[in-house]
């Protein structure tokens, strides 16, 4: 599997990102994570900045099934199309990211998202921070 840096958004990638945002909004902690990632910007603005900085990565430009959003050495989000989950695709993608000259050193996962935590643990990462917040 190869890692491709996105230089321009396609309709298919935009649709994949929209699916990821909808999924996050339906997940415990997802709306808060999106607010933290976006700050005062819209998701579209955050994605545009990520593209301009080379921080949006996909497995295939023409038919992306996995994307990752980085900021420096933090993997902020990783999303796999539903029909490609549990196929090892995310693990291969993450393993390839870790072989890059500047691999991510940390990653974010939503509370209760055991699949994402298991993915990160499968490459040897350990949980080291849990952020709690009151209303």
C-alpha contacts under 8 A as a table, 3 or more apart, distances in Angstrom:
res1	aa1	res2	aa2	distance
1	X	59	X	6.83
1	X	92	X	6.65
1	X	93	X	6.54
1	X	96	X	7.20
2	X	59	X	5.85
2	X	60	X	7.62
2	X	93	X	7.35
2	X	96	X	6.94
3	X	57	X	6.39
3	X	58	X	5.94
3	X	59	X	5.27
3	X	60	X	7.60
3	X	93	X	7.03
3	X	96	X	6.85
3	X	97	X	6.87
4	X	57	X	5.51
4	X	58	X	5.26
4	X	59	X	5.97
4	X	60	X	6.52
4	X	61	X	6.98
5	X	51	X	7.94
5	X	54	X	5.87
5	X	55	X	7.13
5	X	56	X	6.06
5	X	57	X	4.67
5	X	58	X	6.55
6	X	9	X	7.02
6	X	51	X	5.90
6	X	54	X	6.67
6	X	55	X	7.85
6	X	56	X	5.60
6	X	57	X	5.69
6	X	58	X	6.81
6	X	61	X	7.19
7	X	51	X	5.74
7	X	52	X	7.05
7	X	54	X	7.18
8	X	51	X	6.98
9	X	13	X	6.23
9	X	14	X	6.44
10	X	13	X	5.20
10	X	14	X	6.12
10	X	62	X	7.94
11	X	14	X	5.05
11	X	15	X	6.13
12	X	15	X	5.06
12	X	16	X	6.23
12	X	62	X	7.97
12	X	63	X	7.04
12	X	64	X	7.23
13	X	16	X	4.91
13	X	17	X	6.16
13	X	63	X	7.93
13	X	64	X	6.33
14	X	17	X	5.08
14	X	18	X	6.13
15	X	18	X	4.97
15	X	19	X	6.22
16	X	19	X	5.07
16	X	20	X	6.30
16	X	64	X	7.92
16	X	65	X	7.67
16	X	81	X	7.10
17	X	20	X	4.97
17	X	21	X	6.22
18	X	21	X	5.14
18	X	22	X	6.20
19	X	22	X	5.14
19	X	23	X	6.07
20	X	23	X	5.03
20	X	24	X	6.11
20	X	79	X	6.17
21	X	24	X	5.04
21	X	25	X	6.15
21	X	34	X	7.94
22	X	25	X	5.12
22	X	26	X	6.42
23	X	26	X	5.23
23	X	27	X	6.43
23	X	30	X	7.99
24	X	27	X	5.11
24	X	28	X	7.92
24	X	29	X	7.85
24	X	30	X	4.39
24	X	31	X	6.61
24	X	34	X	7.68
25	X	28	X	7.86
25	X	30	X	4.98
25	X	31	X	5.01
25	X	34	X	7.99
26	X	30	X	6.80
26	X	31	X	7.92
27	X	30	X	5.12
27	X	31	X	7.77
27	X	110	X	7.66
28	X	31	X	7.76
28	X	110	X	7.00
28	X	111	X	6.39
28	X	112	X	7.48
29	X	32	X	5.36
29	X	33	X	6.13
29	X	110	X	5.88
29	X	111	X	6.24
30	X	33	X	5.02
30	X	34	X	6.17
30	X	110	X	6.58
31	X	34	X	5.15
31	X	35	X	6.23
32	X	35	X	5.02
32	X	36	X	6.15
33	X	36	X	5.01
33	X	37	X	6.06
33	X	110	X	7.75
34	X	37	X	5.05
34	X	38	X	5.89
35	X	38	X	5.20
35	X	39	X	5.54
36	X	39	X	5.50
37	X	46	X	7.92
37	X	76	X	7.82
38	X	41	X	5.15
38	X	42	X	6.17
38	X	43	X	6.24
38	X	46	X	6.16
41	X	44	X	7.97
41	X	45	X	5.85
41	X	46	X	6.45
42	X	45	X	5.14
42	X	46	X	6.35
43	X	46	X	5.07
43	X	47	X	6.12
44	X	47	X	5.12
44	X	48	X	6.08
45	X	48	X	5.01
45	X	49	X	6.18
46	X	49	X	5.15
46	X	50	X	6.16
47	X	50	X	4.92
47	X	51	X	6.12
47	X	56	X	7.42
48	X	51	X	5.10
48	X	52	X	6.23
49	X	52	X	5.08
49	X	53	X	6.15
50	X	53	X	5.11
50	X	54	X	5.97
50	X	55	X	4.68
50	X	56	X	5.45
50	X	69	X	7.21
50	X	70	X	7.46
50	X	71	X	7.60
51	X	54	X	5.12
51	X	55	X	5.94
51	X	56	X	5.45
52	X	55	X	7.70
54	X	57	X	7.60
55	X	68	X	7.95
55	X	69	X	5.85
55	X	70	X	4.92
55	X	71	X	6.28
55	X	72	X	7.79
56	X	67	X	7.05
56	X	68	X	5.88
56	X	69	X	4.87
56	X	70	X	6.46
57	X	67	X	5.44
57	X	68	X	5.13
57	X	69	X	6.52
58	X	61	X	6.59
58	X	64	X	6.01
58	X	65	X	7.50
58	X	66	X	5.59
58	X	67	X	4.34
58	X	68	X	6.46
59	X	64	X	5.73
59	X	65	X	6.62
59	X	66	X	5.68
59	X	67	X	6.75
59	X	93	X	7.08
60	X	63	X	5.47
60	X	64	X	4.61
60	X	65	X	7.27
61	X	64	X	5.65
64	X	67	X	7.18
65	X	80	X	5.78
65	X	81	X	5.37
65	X	84	X	7.17
66	X	78	X	7.25
66	X	79	X	5.62
66	X	80	X	4.47
66	X	81	X	6.52
66	X	89	X	7.81
66	X	90	X	7.02
66	X	93	X	7.79
67	X	78	X	5.71
67	X	79	X	5.52
67	X	80	X	6.79
68	X	75	X	7.07
68	X	76	X	7.57
68	X	77	X	5.58
68	X	78	X	4.25
68	X	79	X	6.50
69	X	75	X	6.11
69	X	76	X	5.53
69	X	77	X	5.10
69	X	78	X	6.36
70	X	73	X	6.91
70	X	74	X	5.62
70	X	75	X	4.57
70	X	76	X	5.36
70	X	77	X	7.11
70	X	104	X	7.63
71	X	74	X	5.38
71	X	75	X	6.67
71	X	76	X	6.77
72	X	104	X	7.45
73	X	102	X	7.34
73	X	103	X	6.58
73	X	104	X	4.23
73	X	105	X	5.33
73	X	106	X	6.52
74	X	104	X	5.29
74	X	105	X	6.04
74	X	106	X	4.77
74	X	107	X	5.36
74	X	108	X	7.65
75	X	78	X	7.38
75	X	104	X	5.84
75	X	105	X	7.71
75	X	106	X	6.10
75	X	107	X	4.39
75	X	108	X	6.43
76	X	107	X	5.83
76	X	108	X	5.36
77	X	107	X	7.61
77	X	108	X	6.68
77	X	109	X	7.73
80	X	84	X	6.45
80	X	85	X	6.18
80	X	89	X	7.99
80	X	90	X	6.75
81	X	84	X	5.48
81	X	85	X	6.62
82	X	85	X	5.43
84	X	87	X	5.98
84	X	89	X	7.09
85	X	88	X	7.40
85	X	89	X	7.20
85	X	90	X	7.58
86	X	89	X	7.50
87	X	90	X	7.84
88	X	91	X	5.29
88	X	92	X	6.22
89	X	92	X	5.22
89	X	93	X	6.10
90	X	93	X	5.01
90	X	94	X	6.06
90	X	119	X	7.61
91	X	94	X	5.08
91	X	95	X	5.97
91	X	119	X	6.34
91	X	122	X	7.70
91	X	123	X	7.75
92	X	95	X	5.05
92	X	96	X	6.11
93	X	96	X	5.17
93	X	97	X	6.27
94	X	97	X	4.96
94	X	98	X	6.28
95	X	98	X	5.10
95	X	99	X	6.69
95	X	123	X	7.00
96	X	99	X	5.26
96	X	100	X	6.87
97	X	100	X	5.43
97	X	103	X	5.85
97	X	104	X	7.35
98	X	102	X	7.91
98	X	103	X	4.76
98	X	104	X	6.70
99	X	103	X	6.61
100	X	103	X	5.35
104	X	107	X	7.37
107	X	120	X	7.96
109	X	113	X	6.65
109	X	116	X	6.26
109	X	117	X	6.59
110	X	113	X	5.43
113	X	116	X	5.63
113	X	117	X	6.42
114	X	117	X	5.01
114	X	118	X	5.89
115	X	118	X	5.10
115	X	119	X	6.13
116	X	119	X	4.97
116	X	120	X	6.32
117	X	120	X	5.23
117	X	121	X	6.13
118	X	121	X	4.97
118	X	122	X	5.98
119	X	122	X	5.11
119	X	123	X	7.04
120	X	123	X	5.65
120	X	124	X	6.84
120	X	125	X	5.47
120	X	126	X	7.53
121	X	124	X	4.98
121	X	125	X	4.80
121	X	126	X	6.01
122	X	125	X	7.29
127	X	130	X	7.89
